[in-house]
């Protein structure tokens, strides 16, 4: 039941609180009002009596007894009605206007507590009396704060201790849970770090294992490549290895007249007079046939119309002992008549023109002497990698040892006899017949590098006379050397010029490196080895080869 009523008045900037305990409370601007309001805070259409609102206590509750109908009063935002019950926190507002009344009923204490002597702090009583007597104490917050402080003082010590213990227990529980959570996170972090370290170690081991597997796989590929290297190179580049026929003659020093064979002398009966001297007697006089000599060797196509071979193949008299003899006896000077290249799978020979030769190393460059040369000849790639020439590495040699004799030996006896009978008048005629029948095919042999030095590569792939100028392939599938000599005392000592000397000569001759279609290794840069043997040229000097 409500024993009194706390009313908080807000009229613009003017705010204060009143506590009333009458059974009937009149609020307005009139002199007989229990709660007097300033006329300035009320609307001008206020009734003559000046009463805004009248409340009456009925059955322990305050209700609206009467109010000024001229004013637009609202109760909690709704139009005010008679007999409306006033509850804690209700608000009555005058619309429009700045007047607002907030009600807080104060209920009676319980019966048990009513029997005790109620002790109120003097400052609370003073504050309440000042609030009821003057409008300056207009803030109910002070009253509520002091009331709460006094209420806390009235709480028993045991209750306070229990509350404190409960708070300490809560704080301790929170700290315990936080500490446990921190330890758990720390342990999880340590576990994650250990797992990360194990994972890194496993990755490192996996990398090492992967590297070992790659090395093994590379070794297996090298073994397989070395086993299948010769057939692959023969299939890819065999068409770019040619047999070179060189024809030369001698002229008299000073006059330039060609040296001839002596005229044939006959007896009166018509028989030929036989000379007692087996040596060839050449002379610039007479009408005998001009003495011409033929020699064969090997070479290979490097693109752009350029062919790489040996110097003694492009200038065949340099390996001919007869040239030295004729030069000293009759003062003959050699002259190159023609160079002809015979490529596999091409029935027509290609005329070559000597371009240049190295002074120290047995290397020469020739070019096609025709603009109508075939364009489908495979280009042999040249290796610039300095590691390509190493002792023990596999090499493949592709050339024409023994010249046309080997090509005829591959034919059956009847075919070989027919070719010799029809085309055996000269090497050029014989090779022309073999080329027309597509019988010009290089010999492919495989071996290993046994030694090397800056100017020669020593290998044991089989070759013979006629194989000079043949390309020597390395494991990369590129040419690493140019075969130029054999050592007759040992089949494991054949010799090749490192390809870097050929590259230098080619570049000096104006050759531009083409794009190699099937190789990826770099070119050979430098080689080192030592060989004390003196090899002999493997290009036969006379026309009987």
BAZAKOL-870089 format. One line per 3 residues: number of its first residue (from 1); for each residue x, y, z of C-alpha. Coordinates in Angstrom, 2 decimals, decimal comma, padded with zeros to 5 digits, m for minus. Example, Ala and Ser with C-alpha at 12.3 -4.5 7.8 and 13.67 -1.06 7.14 Angstrom:
2
1) 012,30:m004,50:007,80 | 013,67:m001,06:007,14
END
This chain:
545
1) 000,00:000,00:000,00 | 001,17:003,53:m000,84 | 001,77:005,64:002,26
4) 003,16:008,64:000,39 | 004,01:009,79:m003,09 | 007,30:011,12:m004,45
7) 006,66:013,55:m007,29 | 009,45:014,73:m009,60 | 008,55:017,94:m011,42
10) 010,32:018,99:m014,66 | 009,24:022,34:m016,14 | 011,83:023,46:m018,66
13) 015,11:024,14:m016,86 | 013,35:024,03:m013,46 | 013,49:020,55:m011,88
16) 012,73:019,51:m008,28 | 011,23:016,69:m006,24 | 008,40:016,73:m003,71
19) 007,26:014,05:m001,22 | 003,54:014,20:m000,28 | 001,60:011,87:002,02
22) m001,95:013,38:001,94 | m004,88:011,23:000,97 | m005,91:013,87:m001,58
25) m003,20:015,73:m003,48 | m003,98:018,70:m005,67 | m001,39:019,88:m008,14
28) m001,65:023,24:m009,84 | m000,99:027,00:m009,64 | m003,77:027,81:m007,14
31) m003,06:028,86:m003,55 | m004,96:025,93:m002,12 | m002,92:023,35:m004,15
34) m000,77:020,90:m002,20 | 001,88:021,07:m004,88 | 002,11:024,53:m006,34
37) 003,51:025,02:m009,81 | 004,74:028,18:m011,40 | 002,13:029,79:m013,64
40) 004,81:030,41:m016,26 | 005,28:026,70:m016,68 | 001,57:026,09:m017,33
43) m000,46:026,73:m020,49 | m002,45:029,97:m020,71 | m005,82:028,19:m021,11
46) m005,69:026,86:m017,53 | m009,07:026,86:m015,74 | m009,94:029,55:m013,22
49) m009,30:027,33:m010,19 | m005,74:026,74:m011,30 | m005,89:022,97:m010,55
52) m004,09:020,88:m013,14 | m004,42:017,45:m011,54 | m006,05:016,01:m008,43
55) m005,09:012,61:m006,98 | m006,91:010,62:m004,26 | m005,72:007,60:m002,29
58) m008,20:004,79:m002,53 | m007,61:001,27:m001,21 | m003,92:002,02:m000,70
61) m003,36:003,34:m004,25 | m003,37:006,83:m005,69 | m005,82:007,37:m008,53
64) m006,78:010,32:m010,76 | m009,70:012,04:m009,13 | m009,96:015,07:m011,38
67) m007,96:017,07:m013,93 | m008,32:020,14:m016,10 | m010,17:019,08:m019,23
70) m008,88:022,13:m021,09 | m005,35:020,85:m020,93 | m004,03:018,13:m023,16
73) m002,73:015,80:m020,46 | m001,23:012,40:m021,27 | m000,59:009,46:m018,98
76) 002,46:007,43:m020,13 | 001,96:008,77:m023,64 | m001,81:008,15:m023,73
79) m004,70:010,54:m022,97 | m005,27:010,87:m019,24 | m008,51:009,33:m017,92
82) m010,37:009,58:m014,61 | m009,74:006,96:m011,94 | m006,47:005,97:m013,63
85) m004,15:004,18:m011,19 | m000,80:005,81:m010,49 | 002,02:003,30:m010,54
88) 005,73:003,51:m009,84 | 007,45:005,50:m012,60 | 004,24:006,79:m014,26
91) 004,55:010,08:m016,10 | 001,87:012,73:m016,69 | 002,83:015,32:m019,32
94) 001,06:018,47:m020,44 | 001,03:018,68:m024,20 | 002,14:020,96:m025,67
97) 004,39:022,33:m023,02 | 007,41:021,59:m020,93 | 005,62:020,31:m017,82
100) 006,25:016,69:m016,89 | 005,28:014,96:m013,61 | 006,86:011,65:m012,59
103) 005,28:009,66:m009,70 | 006,95:007,17:m007,36 | 004,56:005,75:m004,69
106) 006,21:004,87:m001,38 | 004,73:001,69:000,08 | 004,34:000,80:003,79
109) 006,92:m001,51:005,43 | 005,94:m005,15:006,15 | 004,18:m005,92:009,39
112) 007,19:m007,66:010,93 | 009,47:m004,75:010,17 | 006,81:m002,23:011,28
115) 007,07:m003,51:014,85 | 010,71:m002,53:015,00 | 011,80:000,96:015,65
118) 012,73:002,50:012,35 | 015,91:004,46:012,48 | 016,55:006,87:009,64
121) 019,83:008,63:009,25 | 019,55:012,30:010,18 | 021,06:013,46:006,86
124) 018,41:011,48:004,92 | 015,64:013,02:006,96 | 017,19:016,48:006,50
127) 017,56:015,92:002,79 | 013,89:014,82:002,52 | 012,67:017,82:004,51
130) 014,75:020,21:002,45 | 013,45:018,59:m000,71 | 009,85:019,08:000,49
133) 010,41:022,68:001,66 | 012,46:024,19:m001,15 | 012,66:023,99:m004,86
136) 016,49:024,15:m004,91 | 016,87:020,43:m004,11 | 015,52:019,38:m007,42
139) 017,53:016,27:m008,13 | 016,25:012,94:m006,84 | 019,58:011,33:m007,65
142) 021,14:012,74:m004,47 | 018,36:011,32:m002,40 | 018,61:007,90:m004,05
145) 022,41:007,81:m003,69 | 022,30:008,62:m000,01 | 019,44:006,24:000,50
148) 021,45:003,44:m001,14 | 024,50:004,24:001,00 | 022,44:004,06:004,16
151) 020,85:000,84:003,01 | 024,30:m000,69:002,55 | 025,19:000,35:006,10
154) 022,13:m001,47:007,37 | 023,30:m004,78:005,82 | 024,67:m007,19:008,41
157) 028,39:m007,92:008,60 | 027,86:m011,62:008,00 | 025,97:m010,89:004,81
160) 028,78:m008,63:003,67 | 031,37:m011,30:004,42 | 029,36:m013,90:002,53
163) 029,01:m011,57:m000,44 | 032,74:m010,82:m000,31 | 033,56:m014,52:m000,19
166) 031,26:m015,15:m003,11 | 032,98:m012,37:m005,06 | 036,41:m013,72:m004,16
169) 035,30:m017,18:m005,22 | 034,08:m015,81:m008,52 | 037,29:m013,87:m009,10
172) 039,39:m016,87:m008,05 | 037,39:m019,15:m010,35 | 037,84:m016,73:m013,23
175) 041,58:m016,47:m012,52 | 041,83:m020,26:m012,22 | 040,03:m020,78:m015,50
178) 042,14:m018,09:m017,16 | 045,36:m019,62:m015,86 | 044,25:m023,07:m016,98
181) 043,33:m021,71:m020,40 | 046,70:m019,95:m020,66 | 048,55:m023,18:m019,77
184) 046,48:m025,12:m022,28 | 047,21:m022,57:m025,00 | 050,89:m022,63:m024,09
187) 050,94:m026,44:m024,24 | 049,11:m026,42:m027,57 | 051,59:m023,86:m028,91
190) 054,48:m026,06:m027,81 | 052,87:m029,09:m029,44 | 052,34:m027,10:m032,65
193) 055,98:m025,97:m032,64 | 057,14:m029,56:m032,15 | 054,88:m030,72:m034,96
196) 056,12:m027,89:m037,18 | 059,74:m028,87:m036,44 | 058,94:m032,50:m037,24
199) 057,20:m031,39:m040,42 | 060,20:m029,28:m041,45 | 062,50:m032,21:m040,74
202) 060,24:m034,50:m042,75 | 060,25:m031,99:m045,60 | 064,05:m031,79:m045,50
205) 064,28:m035,58:m045,55 | 061,74:m035,67:m048,35 | 063,81:m033,12:m050,28
208) 066,96:m035,19:m049,81 | 065,12:m038,33:m050,84 | 063,67:m036,53:m053,85
211) 067,14:m035,30:m054,80 | 068,54:m038,82:m054,49 | 065,69:m040,19:m056,59
214) 066,31:m037,51:m059,22 | 070,03:m038,36:m059,26 | 069,24:m042,05:m059,63
217) 066,69:m041,27:m062,32 | 069,22:m039,06:m064,10 | 071,81:m041,82:m063,90
220) 069,31:m044,32:m065,27 | 068,45:m041,94:m068,09 | 072,15:m041,44:m068,83
223) 072,63:m045,20:m068,97 | 069,59:m045,63:m071,20 | 070,64:m042,70:m073,36
226) 074,15:m044,08:m073,71 | 072,71:m047,46:m074,75 | 070,38:m045,89:m077,30
229) 072,56:m042,90:m078,22 | 074,04:m044,26:m081,45 | 070,72:m045,37:m083,05
232) 069,08:m042,08:m082,08 | 071,88:m039,94:m083,48 | 072,03:m042,05:m086,64
235) 068,30:m041,53:m087,16 | 068,33:m037,78:m086,33 | 071,57:m036,58:m087,91
238) 072,86:m039,32:m090,22 | 071,48:m037,42:m093,21 | 073,74:m034,46:m092,39
241) 077,05:m036,42:m092,61 | 078,53:m036,43:m096,11 | 081,33:m038,14:m098,01
244) 083,65:m035,55:m099,60 | 085,56:m036,29:m102,83 | 088,49:m034,01:m103,60
247) 090,19:m033,84:m107,01 | 093,47:m031,99:m107,47 | 096,38:m031,71:m109,95
250) 099,85:m030,15:m110,12 | 101,20:m027,25:m112,10 | 104,78:m026,30:m112,93
253) 106,19:m023,62:m110,70 | 106,71:m020,37:m112,55 | 104,80:m021,27:m115,74
256) 101,61:m022,63:m114,25 | 101,41:m025,40:m116,89 | 099,68:m028,54:m115,63
259) 101,83:m031,62:m115,15 | 100,96:m034,48:m117,47 | 101,59:m038,16:m117,79
262) 104,16:m039,04:m120,45 | 102,79:m039,83:m123,93 | 102,32:m043,53:m124,60
265) 105,11:m044,93:m126,82 | 104,40:m047,91:m129,13 | 106,56:m050,35:m131,07
268) 106,27:m050,70:m134,86 | 103,97:m053,63:m134,27 | 101,67:m051,41:m132,19
271) 102,53:m052,75:m128,75 | 103,08:m050,33:m125,88 | 106,67:m049,79:m124,82
274) 107,03:m050,65:m121,12 | 109,15:m048,30:m118,99 | 111,72:m049,84:m116,66
277) 111,10:m047,08:m114,06 | 107,99:m047,69:m111,91 | 108,01:m044,15:m110,59
280) 105,52:m041,69:m112,02 | 107,24:m039,33:m114,41 | 105,20:m036,12:m114,83
283) 106,10:m033,34:m117,18 | 104,56:m030,11:m118,39 | 105,59:m031,04:m121,93
286) 103,74:m033,15:m124,44 | 100,12:m034,00:m124,96 | 099,69:m036,66:m122,33
289) 096,71:m036,70:m119,96 | 096,80:m034,18:m117,12 | 097,71:m036,00:m113,91
292) 094,69:m035,73:m111,58 | 094,41:m037,32:m108,15 | 091,35:m038,12:m106,04
295) 090,86:m038,56:m102,29 | 087,83:m039,10:m100,07 | 087,00:m038,05:m096,53
298) 084,03:m037,10:m094,36 | 082,31:m033,87:m093,40 | 079,08:m032,64:m091,84
301) 076,53:m029,88:m092,42 | 076,24:m027,11:m089,79 | 073,57:m024,96:m091,48
304) 073,57:m021,86:m093,64 | 075,27:m023,76:m096,52 | 078,42:m024,41:m094,42
307) 080,19:m027,80:m094,18 | 082,83:m028,52:m091,55 | 085,66:m031,00:m092,23
310) 089,45:m031,42:m091,91 | 091,98:m029,21:m093,64 | 093,62:m032,27:m095,25
313) 090,22:m033,29:m096,66 | 089,47:m029,87:m098,18 | 093,11:m029,68:m099,38
316) 093,80:m033,39:m100,00 | 097,42:m032,96:m101,24 | 098,47:m032,10:m097,65
319) 098,17:m035,79:m096,73 | 099,55:m037,05:m100,07 | 103,21:m038,19:m099,96
322) 103,35:m037,93:m103,77 | 102,65:m034,21:m103,55 | 105,80:m033,74:m101,50
325) 107,79:m035,89:m103,93 | 106,54:m034,05:m107,01 | 107,10:m030,70:m105,37
328) 110,74:m031,53:m104,73 | 111,51:m033,29:m108,04 | 109,81:m031,15:m110,68
331) 108,75:m028,16:m108,65 | 105,02:m029,02:m108,94 | 102,44:m026,92:m107,10
334) 099,09:m028,52:m106,14 | 095,84:m027,01:m107,37 | 092,34:m027,98:m106,20
337) 090,10:m028,87:m109,11 | 086,84:m029,62:m107,31 | 085,23:m030,74:m104,07
340) 082,02:m032,78:m104,18 | 079,80:m033,75:m101,22 | 077,60:m036,86:m101,28
343) 074,80:m036,76:m098,68 | 072,61:m039,73:m097,72 | 069,12:m039,81:m099,22
346) 070,17:m037,33:m101,95 | 070,89:m038,81:m105,37 | 072,61:m035,70:m106,73
349) 076,01:m034,64:m105,39 | 076,58:m031,06:m104,20 | 079,59:m029,05:m105,34
352) 081,59:m027,45:m102,53 | 083,82:m024,40:m102,48 | 086,75:m024,12:m100,11
355) 086,20:m021,21:m097,71 | 088,96:m021,17:m095,10 | 091,17:m023,42:m092,97
358) 092,97:m023,15:m089,64 | 096,73:m022,82:m089,67 | 097,48:m024,93:m086,58
361) 094,51:m027,26:m086,17 | 093,28:m029,68:m088,83 | 089,96:m027,89:m089,46
364) 088,50:m026,41:m092,66 | 085,25:m024,75:m093,70 | 083,57:m025,29:m097,07
367) 080,35:m023,84:m098,47 | 077,81:m025,04:m101,00 | 078,81:m023,80:m104,46
370) 075,21:m023,70:m105,65 | 072,12:m021,76:m104,64 | 069,96:m024,76:m105,58
373) 071,34:m026,94:m102,78 | 068,73:m029,02:m100,87 | 067,15:m027,42:m097,80
376) 066,14:m030,65:m096,06 | 069,64:m031,67:m094,96 | 069,74:m032,11:m091,15
379) 071,80:m029,49:m089,28 | 074,22:m031,00:m086,77 | 074,24:m029,10:m083,43
382) 077,59:m028,07:m081,96 | 078,31:m028,42:m078,24 | 079,83:m025,43:m076,41
385) 079,77:m026,96:m072,95 | 083,21:m027,35:m071,44 | 082,05:m030,36:m069,41
388) 080,98:m032,28:m072,53 | 084,52:m033,67:m073,03 | 085,39:m035,76:m069,97
391) 087,31:m039,02:m069,72 | 084,91:m041,94:m069,66 | 081,97:m040,20:m071,33
394) 080,23:m041,93:m074,20 | 080,88:m040,69:m077,75 | 079,49:m041,66:m081,15
397) 081,42:m041,32:m084,41 | 079,61:m041,10:m087,75 | 081,63:m041,06:m090,99
400) 082,86:m042,94:m094,09 | 085,93:m045,03:m093,20 | 087,40:m047,01:m096,14
403) 085,54:m044,73:m098,55 | 083,50:m046,45:m101,31 | 085,09:m049,84:m100,57
406) 082,96:m050,22:m097,44 | 079,81:m049,17:m099,32 | 080,46:m051,81:m102,00
409) 081,23:m054,43:m099,37 | 077,72:m053,97:m097,98 | 076,22:m054,96:m101,35
412) 075,99:m058,54:m102,59 | 078,77:m059,71:m104,91 | 076,72:m059,49:m108,11
415) 075,60:m055,92:m107,47 | 079,09:m054,83:m106,38 | 080,65:m056,40:m109,52
418) 078,09:m054,72:m111,78 | 078,68:m051,30:m110,17 | 082,46:m051,64:m110,49
421) 082,22:m052,78:m114,09 | 079,91:m049,96:m115,12 | 081,19:m047,08:m112,91
424) 084,72:m048,04:m111,84 | 086,61:m045,74:m114,16 | 087,07:m043,12:m111,43
427) 086,08:m042,41:m107,86 | 083,73:m039,64:m108,96 | 081,90:m041,96:m111,35
430) 081,76:m044,74:m108,75 | 080,39:m042,48:m106,03 | 077,88:m041,00:m108,49
433) 076,47:m044,48:m109,14 | 076,30:m045,30:m105,44 | 074,58:m041,98:m104,72
436) 071,99:m042,58:m107,46 | 071,13:m045,94:m105,86 | 070,99:m044,33:m102,37
439) 073,92:m046,48:m101,22 | 075,84:m043,63:m099,53 | 075,26:m044,19:m095,82
442) 077,66:m043,32:m092,95 | 079,10:m045,86:m090,53 | 078,13:m045,27:m086,89
445) 080,35:m046,52:m084,07 | 080,21:m045,90:m080,32 | 082,94:m045,69:m077,70
448) 084,30:m043,57:m074,87 | 086,69:m040,69:m074,37 | 090,00:m042,13:m073,16
451) 092,07:m038,92:m072,93 | 092,12:m035,28:m074,02 | 094,25:m032,15:m074,09
454) 093,58:m028,59:m075,35 | 094,08:m029,56:m079,01 | 092,85:m033,15:m079,28
457) 090,23:m035,53:m077,97 | 091,27:m039,19:m077,75 | 088,52:m041,78:m078,11
460) 088,12:m045,52:m078,86 | 085,13:m045,52:m081,24 | 086,32:m047,49:m084,30
463) 087,24:m045,66:m087,50 | 089,68:m046,00:m090,37 | 091,09:m044,22:m093,41
466) 088,34:m042,15:m094,98 | 086,82:m041,19:m091,64 | 088,73:m037,90:m091,44
469) 086,34:m034,96:m090,95 | 083,63:m037,13:m089,35 | 081,63:m035,59:m086,47
472) 082,23:m036,94:m082,96 | 079,02:m036,70:m080,89 | 078,95:m036,42:m077,08
475) 076,32:m037,67:m074,64 | 074,42:m034,42:m075,10 | 073,65:m035,38:m078,71
478) 075,81:m032,53:m080,02 | 079,12:m032,57:m081,88 | 082,09:m032,28:m079,51
481) 084,93:m032,92:m081,99 | 086,07:m033,52:m085,60 | 087,89:m036,79:m086,25
484) 091,23:m036,25:m087,99 | 093,67:m039,15:m087,31 | 094,12:m042,70:m086,07
487) 096,91:m044,36:m084,14 | 097,54:m047,63:m085,92 | 099,25:m049,25:m082,94
490) 096,17:m048,98:m080,71 | 092,50:m049,12:m081,64 | 091,72:m047,13:m078,47
493) 093,62:m044,07:m079,69 | 091,74:m042,22:m082,39 | 091,93:m038,46:m082,45
496) 089,55:m035,54:m082,93 | 089,92:m031,76:m082,91 | 087,77:m030,13:m080,16
499) 084,76:m028,49:m081,76 | 085,53:m025,09:m080,28 | 088,26:m024,63:m082,92
502) 085,69:m025,37:m085,59 | 083,31:m022,84:m084,06 | 085,97:m020,15:m084,10
505) 086,75:m020,86:m087,75 | 083,07:m020,89:m088,70 | 082,41:m017,55:m087,06
508) 085,44:m016,08:m088,78 | 084,02:m017,33:m092,12 | 080,69:m015,53:m091,50
511) 078,61:m018,48:m090,29 | 075,62:m017,70:m088,07 | 074,54:m020,40:m085,64
514) 071,06:m021,71:m086,55 | 068,47:m022,77:m084,00 | 069,21:m026,39:m083,17
517) 065,92:m028,29:m083,50 | 066,55:m031,24:m081,22 | 069,28:m030,37:m078,68
520) 069,22:m028,46:m075,41 | 072,79:m028,69:m074,10 | 075,25:m025,76:m074,21
523) 078,31:m025,71:m076,52 | 081,69:m027,03:m075,50 | 083,93:m024,32:m074,06
526) 087,27:m025,83:m073,01 | 089,03:m029,20:m072,77 | 092,23:m030,49:m071,05
529) 094,24:m033,67:m071,65 | 097,65:m034,93:m072,70 | 098,67:m037,31:m075,49
532) 102,27:m037,96:m076,55 | 101,63:m040,21:m079,56 | 102,02:m038,89:m083,12
535) 098,93:m039,92:m085,12 | 098,86:m040,51:m088,79 | 096,25:m039,03:m091,16
538) 093,42:m041,39:m091,94 | 092,60:m039,90:m095,36 | 094,01:m042,08:m098,13
541) 096,07:m040,00:m100,56 | 095,83:m042,01:m103,76 | 093,05:m042,94:m106,11
544) 093,22:m046,63:m105,31 | 091,24:m046,24:m102,04
END
